[in-house]
């Protein structure tokens, strides 16, 4: 953390020179991306904090960093010994950044920041637009120059010109004439293009303007291939320089109504089939991985002396070994491109950190007894996956098994939900939490997030969470189902699958229901689980499951086996048969 003190000192010197009382920073880029290029990781460079969500205020005598509950534990560890104080968003005793400015910085104070990466209420507090980071960041990374690729209708399910027409028709129906796009996933989706400017997310730095008079793509010309130029010309999209975009003018002309998040969130039939194909390939890779892991954790190794003089075991499996092996098995699958995020492989106490970063600095061997949480996902050309499993290693305590089963009960309750058309995600959230609540426990993150189709692993507009979200769940949406529990310093448990919102067929799926006039009650939706990976039943307390929950678990594990078995060799098939045996 010495680096953080030095960098904050340099920032304060620059502030003093410019007559600045407070400097504001947000951990994002000009496109408000969740994951950002290294060039824009200014908050991480200054503070050492690595979470995706952060707002920073630096004055001559204070350095404050706000983040949400996902990063309370990891943030405290990363900021320990730094000049920064952690401000926990959502806690009753934590003041919001904008309110802190009002309370601590009176009139006449100079509040500065780089307005390219400041948005909303925090941006309105800035009265001096200046970048103070570039002059003091001597080896700041350059912006990426990776080539863009055409994403064919074979995978997207819709020609680019048809997609632009659909977007503009909706915009016009709401009184607009054109639509300016700055979010990278929206640009990529609208134009059927993909890139590699951001780690684990196939997008590229660009803006777009959609208009009947001719659409425009603002991008670094060096990134554009002949194939991309040809595709854009066919869709009546002109390519202009990234730096030539006039943000203020284009935003002023653009329709305030933007339908893309909802359109993108409702997957078409081709995308849905792509998800199923991607989940199948991911399930094969995960089966091979967990089989490998169990074999290696059980085998006995020999004591060895490492190069640094420390002692180890010759076949010792570490968190980082698991990360590397996951990639190795996924690479064997067709259409695999990269991970959809850096895998979280967390052993025991590490799993108590909801967004633990598995890295060489924190790497530990998986030895002894306890729980191993692995949150991972893959980017395939035909779909994106996101899955978390928690497995028992050695002897698992009764307390661990109880919590494991409580979280699983919540997962099953949400997975099996049937609800009227028009239901919101926040109306379903309690299903995943109620059994934990009865034990006086909860988790502070959302129960779900939307999943992009060969795009961002996190997307909107839908979600299942305690906070109100006005977006209704619509047929064709794909999102995660991931209840959890975290006990600081001990262990964490999360069970995550991806699910699809589909129509519920009352006659076929509720054959014992009392006959009625369905028109009086309306249509219903349900959730179809897409993810193919067994649940570790060795950690389940069977007596805690009711008959429906037990049947769901056994049926799910049987479906996993029946679907994956034809694609596995005899060794993996026999192993999976044991793992999916009826409880």
Residue pairs with C-beta under 8 A, 6 or more apart in sequence:
1 48
1 80
1 81
1 82
3 48
4 46
4 47
4 48
4 82
4 83
4 84
5 82
5 83
7 45
7 46
7 136
8 46
8 58
8 63
8 83
8 84
10 136
11 23
11 46
11 58
11 132
11 133
11 136
12 58
12 60
14 20
14 132
14 135
14 136
15 21
15 22
15 23
15 58
15 60
15 112
15 132
16 60
18 110
18 112
18 128
18 130
18 132
19 110
20 110
20 111
20 112
20 128
20 130
20 132
21 59
21 60
21 105
21 109
21 110
21 111
22 57
22 58
22 59
22 101
22 105
22 109
22 110
22 111
22 112
23 57
23 58
23 59
23 111
23 112
23 113
23 132
24 55
24 56
24 57
24 97
24 111
24 112
24 113
24 118
24 122
24 125
24 126
25 42
25 43
25 46
25 55
25 56
25 58
25 113
25 114
25 117
25 133
26 43
26 54
26 55
26 56
26 117
26 118
26 119
26 122
27 36
27 41
27 42
27 43
27 44
27 49
27 51
27 52
27 53
27 54
27 55
27 56
28 34
28 36
28 40
28 117
28 119
29 36
29 37
29 39
29 40
29 117
29 205
30 40
30 116
30 117
30 182
31 182
31 183
31 184
31 205
31 207
32 119
32 182
32 183
33 183
33 184
33 198
33 203
34 52
34 456
34 458
35 52
35 198
35 199
35 200
35 201
35 341
35 456
36 198
37 141
37 143
37 144
37 197
37 198
37 205
38 141
39 140
39 141
39 142
39 143
39 144
40 117
42 117
42 133
42 137
43 49
43 54
43 56
43 65
44 50
45 133
45 137
45 140
46 56
46 58
46 133
47 54
47 56
47 63
47 65
47 78
47 79
47 82
47 84
48 78
48 79
48 82
49 65
49 67
49 71
49 75
49 78
49 79
49 84
50 74
50 78
50 357
51 67
51 70
51 71
51 74
51 75
51 78
51 355
52 71
52 355
53 67
53 68
53 70
53 71
53 89
54 65
54 66
54 67
54 71
55 65
55 66
55 67
55 97
55 122
56 63
56 64
56 65
56 66
56 84
57 63
57 64
57 97
57 100
57 101
58 64
59 104
59 105
62 85
63 82
63 83
63 84
63 85
64 84
64 85
64 87
64 97
64 100
65 75
65 79
65 84
65 85
65 86
65 87
66 87
66 88
66 89
66 94
66 96
66 97
67 75
67 86
67 87
67 88
67 89
68 89
68 90
69 88
69 89
69 90
69 354
69 444
69 445
70 354
70 355
70 444
70 445
71 354
71 355
72 86
72 88
72 444
73 352
73 353
73 354
73 486
73 488
74 353
74 354
74 355
74 356
74 357
75 86
76 86
77 353
79 85
79 86
87 94
87 95
87 97
87 100
88 94
89 96
90 444
95 103
97 122
98 121
98 122
98 124
98 125
101 111
101 125
105 111
110 127
110 128
111 125
111 126
111 127
111 128
112 126
112 127
112 128
112 129
112 130
112 132
113 123
113 126
113 128
113 129
113 130
114 129
114 130
114 131
114 132
114 133
115 123
115 126
115 129
116 131
118 126
133 140
134 140
143 205
143 220
144 196
144 197
144 204
144 205
145 220
145 222
145 223
146 195
146 196
146 197
146 204
146 223
147 195
147 223
147 224
147 225
148 193
148 194
148 195
148 204
148 219
148 223
148 224
148 225
148 228
149 193
149 194
149 195
149 225
149 227
149 228
150 192
150 193
150 227
150 228
150 231
151 188
151 192
151 193
151 194
151 454
152 192
153 159
153 160
153 192
153 270
154 270
155 270
155 271
155 274
155 381
155 382
155 454
156 163
156 192
156 270
156 271
156 453
157 268
157 269
157 270
157 271
158 166
158 192
158 268
158 270
159 192
159 235
160 191
160 192
160 231
160 232
160 234
160 235
160 237
161 234
161 235
161 236
163 189
163 190
163 191
163 192
164 190
164 191
164 210
164 215
164 235
164 236
164 237
166 263
167 179
167 190
167 210
167 259
167 260
167 263
168 178
168 179
168 210
168 211
168 212
170 259
170 263
171 177
171 178
171 179
171 210
171 255
171 257
171 258
171 259
174 255
174 257
174 259
175 255
175 257
176 254
176 255
176 256
176 257
177 211
177 212
177 253
177 255
178 209
178 210
178 211
178 212
178 213
178 253
178 254
178 255
179 209
179 210
179 211
179 254
179 255
179 258
179 260
180 207
180 208
180 209
180 210
180 250
180 251
180 253
180 254
181 187
181 190
181 207
181 208
181 209
181 210
181 258
181 260
182 207
182 247
183 260
184 197
184 198
184 201
184 203
184 204
184 205
184 206
185 201
185 203
185 264
185 452
185 455
185 456
185 459
186 208
186 258
186 260
186 261
186 264
187 193
187 203
187 204
187 206
187 207
187 208
187 217
188 194
188 195
188 202
188 203
188 204
188 455
189 260
189 264
189 452
189 455
190 208
190 210
190 260
191 208
191 217
191 232
191 235
191 237
192 231
193 204
193 228
193 231
194 202
194 203
194 204
194 454
195 202
195 203
195 204
195 205
195 223
196 202
196 204
197 203
197 204
197 205
199 342
200 338
200 339
200 340
200 341
200 342
200 379
200 457
201 340
201 379
201 455
201 456
201 457
202 337
202 338
202 379
202 454
202 455
203 455
203 456
204 219
204 223
205 219
205 220
205 242
206 217
206 218
206 219
206 242
207 217
207 218
207 219
207 242
207 245
207 247
207 250
208 215
208 216
208 217
208 218
208 237
209 215
209 216
209 218
209 250
209 254
214 236
214 237
214 238
215 235
215 236
215 237
215 238
216 237
216 238
216 239
216 240
217 232
217 237
217 238
217 239
217 240
218 240
218 241
218 242
218 244
218 245
219 239
219 240
219 241
219 242
220 241
220 242
221 239
221 241
224 239
228 239
229 239
232 238
232 239
261 459
261 460
261 461
262 461
262 471
262 474
264 452
264 453
264 455
264 459
265 450
265 459
265 460
265 461
265 462
265 474
265 477
266 474
266 475
266 476
266 477
267 275
267 453
267 476
267 477
267 478
267 500
268 476
271 383
271 453
272 476
272 478
272 500
273 382
274 380
274 382
274 383
274 453
274 454
275 382
275 383
275 384
275 453
275 478
275 498
275 500
275 530
276 383
276 530
277 335
277 380
277 382
277 383
278 335
278 378
278 380
278 382
278 383
278 384
278 385
279 383
279 385
279 498
279 530
279 531
279 532
280 532
280 563
280 564
280 567
281 330
281 333
281 334
281 335
281 336
281 378
281 380
282 330
282 333
282 377
282 378
282 380
282 385
282 387
282 531
282 532
282 533
283 531
283 532
283 533
283 560
283 563
283 564
284 333
284 564
284 567
284 568
285 326
285 329
285 330
285 332
285 333
285 378
286 326
286 329
286 387
286 389
286 532
286 533
287 533
287 534
287 564
287 568
287 572
287 575
287 576
288 329
288 332
288 568
288 572
289 322
289 325
289 326
289 329
290 389
290 391
290 533
290 534
290 579
291 571
291 572
291 575
291 576
292 325
292 329
293 317
293 322
293 325
294 575
296 315
296 317
297 317
297 366
297 393
299 315
300 315
301 313
301 314
301 315
301 316
302 313
302 314
303 311
303 312
303 313
303 314
304 311
304 312
304 313
304 314
305 311
305 312
306 312
312 365
313 365
313 367
316 365
316 367
317 365
317 366
318 363
318 364
318 365
318 366
319 345
319 346
319 347
319 350
319 358
319 362
319 363
319 364
319 366
320 345
320 358
320 359
320 360
320 363
322 343
322 345
322 366
322 374
323 342
323 343
323 345
323 358
326 339
326 343
326 374
326 376
327 339
330 336
330 339
330 378
333 378
333 380
335 380
335 381
335 382
336 378
336 379
336 380
337 379
337 380
337 381
337 454
338 378
338 379
339 376
339 377
339 378
339 379
340 377
340 378
340 379
340 384
340 385
340 386
340 457
341 376
341 377
341 386
341 457
342 357
342 358
343 358
343 374
343 375
343 376
343 377
344 355
344 356
344 357
344 358
344 373
344 374
344 375
344 376
344 388
345 358
345 372
345 373
345 374
345 376
346 353
346 356
346 358
346 372
346 373
346 374
346 375
346 492
347 364
347 366
347 370
347 371
347 372
348 370
348 371
348 372
348 490
348 491
349 489
349 490
349 491
350 356
350 358
350 362
350 364
350 373
350 492
351 371
351 372
351 373
351 390
351 486
351 491
351 492
351 493
351 494
352 486
352 487
352 488
352 489
352 490
352 491
352 492
353 486
353 492
354 443
354 444
354 445
354 484
354 486
354 492
356 362
366 372
366 393
368 393
368 394
369 393
369 394
369 395
369 396
369 397
370 392
370 393
370 394
370 396
370 400
370 491
371 390
371 391
371 392
371 393
371 396
371 400
371 404
371 491
371 492
371 493
371 539
372 390
372 391
372 392
372 393
373 388
373 389
373 390
373 491
373 492
373 493
373 494
374 388
374 389
374 390
374 391
375 386
375 387
375 388
375 494
375 496
376 386
376 387
376 388
377 384
377 385
377 386
377 387
377 457
378 384
378 385
379 454
380 454
381 454
382 454
383 453
383 454
384 451
384 452
384 453
384 454
384 455
384 456
384 457
385 498
385 531
386 451
386 457
386 480
386 496
386 498
387 496
387 497
387 498
387 531
387 533
388 482
388 484
388 494
388 495
388 496
389 495
389 496
389 533
389 535
389 536
390 404
390 407
390 492
390 493
390 494
390 495
390 536
390 539
391 536
391 539
392 400
392 404
392 536
392 538
392 539
396 404
396 538
396 539
400 491
400 493
400 539
401 539
401 540
401 541
402 439
402 541
402 544
403 439
403 441
403 485
403 487
403 491
403 493
404 493
404 539
404 540
405 539
405 540
405 541
405 544
405 545
406 435
406 436
406 439
406 441
406 485
406 544
407 436
407 483
407 484
407 485
407 493
407 494
407 495
408 495
408 535
408 540
408 545
408 549
408 553
409 435
409 544
409 545
409 549
410 431
410 432
410 433
410 434
410 435
410 436
410 483
411 432
411 481
411 482
411 483
411 495
411 496
411 497
412 549
412 552
412 553
413 431
413 432
413 434
413 435
413 549
414 428
414 431
414 432
414 447
414 448
414 464
414 481
414 483
414 499
414 527
415 481
415 497
415 499
415 527
415 529
415 552
416 526
416 527
416 548
416 552
417 428
417 431
417 526
417 527
418 504
418 509
418 510
418 524
418 525
418 526
419 427
419 428
419 473
419 524
419 525
419 526
420 521
420 522
420 523
420 524
420 525
421 522
421 523
421 524
421 525
422 472
423 472
423 473
423 525
424 468
424 469
424 470
424 471
424 472
424 473
425 448
425 462
425 463
425 464
425 465
425 469
425 471
425 473
425 479
426 463
426 464
426 465
426 466
426 467
426 468
426 469
428 464
428 473
429 446
429 447
429 464
429 465
429 466
432 447
432 464
432 481
432 483
433 442
433 443
433 447
433 466
433 483
436 442
436 443
436 483
436 485
441 485
442 485
443 483
443 484
443 485
443 486
445 465
445 484
446 463
446 464
446 465
446 466
446 467
447 464
447 465
447 481
447 482
447 483
448 462
448 463
448 464
448 465
448 479
448 480
448 481
448 482
449 458
449 459
449 460
449 463
449 479
449 480
450 458
450 459
450 460
450 461
450 462
450 463
450 477
450 478
450 479
451 457
451 458
451 459
451 478
451 479
451 480
451 498
452 458
452 459
453 478
460 471
461 469
461 471
462 469
462 471
462 473
462 474
462 477
462 479
463 469
463 471
463 479
464 479
464 481
473 501
473 525
474 501
475 501
475 502
475 503
475 525
476 500
476 501
476 502
477 500
477 501
478 498
478 499
478 500
478 501
478 530
479 498
479 499
479 501
480 496
480 497
480 498
480 499
481 496
481 497
481 498
481 499
481 527
481 529
482 494
482 495
482 496
482 497
483 494
483 495
484 492
484 493
484 494
484 495
485 492
485 493
485 494
486 492
486 493
495 535
496 531
497 529
497 530
497 531
497 533
498 529
498 530
498 531
499 527
499 528
499 529
499 530
500 527
500 528
500 530
501 525
501 526
501 527
502 525
502 526
502 527
502 528
503 523
503 524
503 525
503 526
504 510
504 523
504 524
504 525
504 526
506 513
506 518
506 524
509 526
529 556
532 559
532 560
532 563
532 564
533 560
534 557
534 560
534 561
534 576
534 579
534 580
535 553
535 556
535 557
536 579
537 553
537 557
537 579
537 581
537 583
540 553
540 583
542 550
542 583
545 553
550 583
553 583
554 582
554 583
557 579
557 580
557 581
557 582
558 580
558 582
560 576
560 580
561 576
561 577
561 580
564 576
565 573
565 576
565 577
568 576
